Amino acid sequence: MGVIGAPAGLLDNWSATGSGSNKSIGILLVHGFTGSPASMRPWAEYLNQKGYTVRVPLLPGHGTKPEDLNEVTWEQWPAKVEQEIAELSKTCTKIFLCGLSMGGGTTLNVATRHSKILSGIILVNPMIHVAFIGPEVAYFLSRFQKLRKSVGDDIKRPGVTEWGYDALPTRGVHQLLKMLKYTRSRLHDVTAPMQLFHSVDDHTLPVSNTEIIMNGVGSRVKQRIELTNSYHVATLDYDAEIIFENSKLFIEAHSGE
């Protein structure tokens, strides 16, 4: 559908301070490649209504035009997340990191370095590889074609959009695959408790992504929940409430001293 016509503010960085006993628990929610904060807002608003302090960043290269995603380096995405963690740390004593798709890969990348300060990570259809296409192949293809057809809005619920790009920036894909290759080699350094949601009917990523992550992370606590009535952008789909409610239970379970 593209980003044109998105409601005012929906594609911007968004944050909300919590209330009550959960105010000091911070939750950072990271959107996917070519996506936008719109895909994470309902989840963030749900958690904020439960008293949690939440932040939903706009990742570099997103929320403007597809060509801008060809101008970033992959290091900018985890750097943005780390900046948001630093902001949460000013007022929060516990921090949880949530990621959708490439946001899941970015979450894992950050967790390879910062698991000790994270109380938990929550992943929805996370991305860790693209089968048979490595960074080298993506780089070669990006020299010939700057934009390809979009893979966004893989949502079963009709009439719903994540307000992402309607084109796939190939140089951005090259950077994405570089990040995933590095992160995959370091999955053993992820030790924070992990909850992972996986859509059985995902047209964007094969189940191998979930399997690689479940087998590769060093987390002693790792929980996998299957979603049977959603496609890739499950945070906006029929199973969204399953994600929201189970993530709340996970956060409650890992917020204690």
C-alpha positions in Angstrom: 0.0 0.0 0.0 2.9 2.3 0.6 3.4 5.1 3.1 1.4 7.8 1.3 -1.8 8.6 3.2 -0.7 7.2 6.5 -2.4 8.8 9.5 -0.4 11.7 10.9 2.3 10.6 13.3 1.8 6.9 12.7 5.2 6.6 10.9 7.1 8.5 13.5 9.0 7.5 16.6 6.5 7.0 19.3 6.7 6.6 23.1 4.4 6.6 26.1 5.2 6.7 29.8 3.7 4.0 31.9 1.8 4.2 35.2 1.5 2.4 38.5 3.8 -0.4 39.5 4.7 -1.2 35.9 6.0 2.3 35.1 9.6 1.3 35.7 9.4 -1.6 33.2 10.4 -0.4 29.8 9.5 -2.2 26.5 11.0 -1.4 23.2 9.2 -2.6 20.0 11.1 -2.8 16.7 9.4 -3.0 13.3 10.5 -4.9 10.2 12.3 -4.2 7.0 10.4 -1.7 4.7 7.8 -1.6 7.5 7.1 1.2 10.0 6.1 1.8 13.6 2.5 1.3 12.6 3.0 -2.5 12.7 4.0 -2.3 16.4 1.7 0.5 17.7 -1.3 -1.6 18.7 0.9 -3.9 20.7 2.7 -1.0 22.3 -0.6 0.7 23.1 -1.9 -2.5 24.7 1.2 -2.8 26.9 1.1 0.9 27.8 -2.5 0.4 28.9 -1.2 -2.2 31.3 1.1 0.4 32.8 4.3 -0.3 31.0 6.6 2.4 29.6 6.9 1.8 25.8 9.0 3.1 22.9 8.5 2.3 19.2 11.3 3.7 17.1 11.4 4.5 13.4 14.4 2.7 12.0 16.8 4.6 9.7 15.8 4.5 6.1 12.2 3.9 6.8 9.0 5.9 6.9 10.0 8.2 4.0 10.6 6.8 0.6 12.1 3.4 -0.5 15.2 5.0 -2.0 16.2 6.2 1.4 16.6 2.5 2.5 19.3 2.1 -0.1 21.4 4.8 1.7 21.8 3.2 5.1 24.3 0.8 6.6 23.1 -2.1 8.7 24.9 -0.9 11.8 22.5 2.1 11.9 19.6 -0.2 12.9 21.0 -1.8 16.1 22.5 1.6 16.9 19.1 3.2 16.9 17.8 0.4 19.1 20.7 0.9 21.5 19.9 4.6 21.7 16.3 3.8 22.6 17.5 1.4 25.3 19.6 4.2 26.7 16.6 6.4 26.9 14.5 3.8 28.6 17.3 3.1 31.1 17.0 6.7 32.4 13.6 5.9 34.0 13.3 2.1 33.9 14.9 -0.7 35.9 13.8 -3.5 33.6 13.9 -3.5 29.8 12.3 -5.9 27.3 13.1 -5.9 23.6 10.4 -7.0 21.1 11.0 -7.4 17.3 8.9 -8.3 14.2 10.7 -9.9 11.2 13.9 -7.9 10.5 13.1 -6.2 13.8 13.6 -9.6 15.3 16.9 -10.0 13.7 17.9 -6.5 14.9 16.7 -7.5 18.4 18.9 -10.6 18.3 21.8 -8.5 17.1 21.5 -6.2 20.0 21.0 -9.1 22.4 24.3 -10.6 21.4 26.0 -7.6 23.2 23.4 -6.6 25.8 21.6 -9.7 27.1 22.8 -8.9 30.6 20.8 -5.7 30.7 17.7 -7.2 29.0 15.1 -8.9 31.1 13.8 -10.7 28.0 13.3 -10.6 24.3 10.1 -11.3 22.4 10.2 -12.2 18.7 7.4 -12.4 16.1 8.3 -14.2 12.9 11.9 -13.2 13.3 14.3 -13.1 10.4 17.8 -14.6 10.6 18.5 -15.6 7.0 17.2 -15.8 3.4 17.7 -19.3 2.1 20.2 -19.6 -0.8 20.7 -15.8 -0.9 23.7 -14.4 0.9 25.1 -10.9 1.1 27.4 -11.5 -1.9 24.5 -12.5 -4.2 22.4 -9.6 -2.9 25.3 -7.2 -3.5 25.6 -8.4 -7.1 21.9 -8.0 -7.8 21.8 -4.5 -6.2 24.3 -3.3 -8.8 21.7 -3.8 -11.6 18.4 -3.0 -10.0 17.8 -0.5 -7.2 14.2 -1.4 -6.4 12.2 -4.6 -6.7 8.6 -5.6 -6.0 7.6 -5.3 -2.3 7.0 -8.2 0.0 5.1 -6.1 2.6 1.5 -6.4 3.9 1.5 -10.2 4.3 -1.6 -10.0 6.5 -4.5 -12.4 6.5 -7.0 -9.9 7.9 -8.5 -7.9 5.0 -8.1 -4.2 4.7 -5.1 -3.9 7.1 -1.8 -2.4 6.2 1.5 -1.9 8.0 2.1 1.4 6.1 5.4 0.1 4.7 7.2 0.7 1.4 5.6 -0.7 -1.8 9.1 -1.4 -3.2 12.1 -3.4 -2.0 15.3 -1.5 -2.0 18.1 -3.9 -3.1 21.0 -2.2 -1.5 19.1 -2.1 1.7 18.6 -5.9 1.3 22.3 -6.3 0.9 22.9 -4.5 4.2 20.1 -6.5 5.9 21.7 -9.8 4.9 25.1 -8.7 6.1 23.5 -8.0 9.5 21.8 -11.3 9.6 24.9 -13.3 8.6 26.9 -11.7 11.4 24.1 -12.1 13.9 23.5 -15.7 13.1 27.2 -16.4 13.8 26.8 -14.9 17.3 23.4 -16.3 18.3 25.2 -18.3 21.1 25.8 -14.9 22.8 22.1 -14.3 23.2 21.3 -15.4 26.8 18.3 -13.3 27.7 15.0 -15.2 28.2 13.2 -15.5 24.9 9.6 -15.8 23.7 9.1 -16.5 20.0 5.8 -16.4 18.0 5.7 -18.2 14.7 3.0 -18.0 12.1 2.4 -21.4 10.6 1.2 -19.7 7.3 3.9 -17.2 6.7 4.3 -16.2 3.0 7.4 -14.0 3.7 9.8 -16.2 5.7 10.2 -20.0 5.9 10.1 -21.8 9.2 13.8 -22.3 9.0 14.3 -18.8 10.5 12.5 -19.8 13.7 14.3 -23.2 13.8 17.7 -21.6 13.4 17.0 -19.1 16.2 15.5 -21.6 18.6 18.4 -24.0 18.2 21.1 -21.3 18.1 20.5 -18.9 20.9 22.2 -19.4 24.2 19.1 -18.6 26.2 18.2 -21.2 28.9 14.6 -20.0 28.8 13.1 -20.1 25.3 9.4 -20.5 24.5 7.9 -21.0 21.1 4.2 -20.2 20.4 2.6 -21.1 17.1 0.1 -18.8 15.4 -2.5 -20.6 13.3 -4.6 -17.7 11.9 -2.1 -15.0 10.8 0.4 -14.4 8.1 3.8 -12.7 8.5 2.8 -9.3 10.0 1.0 -11.1 12.9 1.1 -8.1 15.2 -1.7 -6.6 13.0 -3.5 -9.9 12.2 -6.1 -12.2 13.7 -3.7 -13.6 16.3 -2.6 -10.2 17.6 -4.4 -10.7 20.9 -2.5 -14.0 21.4 0.8 -12.1 21.0 -0.3 -9.3 23.2 -1.6 -11.4 26.1 1.2 -14.0 26.1 3.8 -11.3 25.9 2.3 -9.7 28.9 2.5 -13.0 30.8 6.1 -13.4 29.7 7.0 -9.8 30.8 5.3 -10.4 34.2 7.2 -13.7 34.7 10.5 -12.1 34.0 10.0 -8.7 35.8 10.6 -10.1 39.3 13.8 -9.6 41.2 
